């Protein structure tokens, strides 16, 4: 298979895509926003319910609001038309390096980086979240946000700082993007997501992950 990928599946409609999600396991999904039987932005959350695969939206829309809508609707990346197919491949390989590259010590021995907050633990090496000893699934973007916060416990981050660090964009058009992903993190780590104990809001300033 081209570019070294063992298997590539193609779906031409939203219905076909959902059917394939039920049958096959995917690492990456390239999702066109304009579909014959629906809207990719509406399909994204349905796919996210079934898989933690990395979702890349493909669209002719180029406004900042469209980009942020893609992130808010479960996407992890965004490419606009026209595009070079090699750009898609390059982005996927970059994601692979970030997701699967193991931290190494100078001696060459693998090093496990585990951030322990008592109620939950985040393993940077295995990309795993455990809550009360049980594995909890996260989308790549939710895990990236949680990991970033774990690396800087008790530090207050503004929405702008989180957006730049996690999404790689230096400005926010839609606050809802951050709020949606903060809620997704809380749903996974908090005993009571509506009354957060760990990922708390600092009124007027932003968010911080509390570690005693």
C-alpha positions, 0 to 999 in steps of 0.5 A: 500500500502507498506510503506504507499504510497496511490498509485504507478504506474509502466511504463516499457517504456518511452512511457508508462511513458509519457502517465502516466504523462499526466493522473496522478499527481506524488510526486516522480518518480524513473526513470531507465536510461536504458529503452527498448525504450530510455534513461532515461537521455533523458526522464527526461527533457520531464518529467520535462516539465510536472511535478515538481515531485521529480525525482530519477535516477536509473542506473548501471553507477557510474562515477561522470560524469554520476551522474552530467548528471542526475542532469543536465537532470532534476534529483533531486537524483541518486541511483546506482545498485545494491541497497536496495529497502529500500534505495529508501524508505528512500530517499523518506521519507527524501525528504518528511520531507524536503519538507513538514515539517513546521517550528515551533516556540517554542510555537508550532505556525506555522511560515511563512518564506517569503523572499521578494525581491519586484519583487518576494517572496519565501515562505519557509513554503509553498514551493512557489515562487510568481513573481509579485503576481503570483505563478510560478512552480519550480522543487524541486532542482531549488527551493532549490537553490533559497531558499538557495540564498534567505537565504544569500542575497548579498553574493557571492557563488562560484560554488563549494560552491553552489554545496556542499550546494544544491547538497550535493557533495563536488566537481564539475565535470561538470560546466554545472550542476550549469549553467543549474540550475542558468539559470532555476532560472533566467527564473523564477525570472528575468524580463529579464533572459538574463540580470539578475537584481537579480541573477547576475554573479560576474566575476571570483568569482561566483553568488549572489542574490541581495537584495536592 
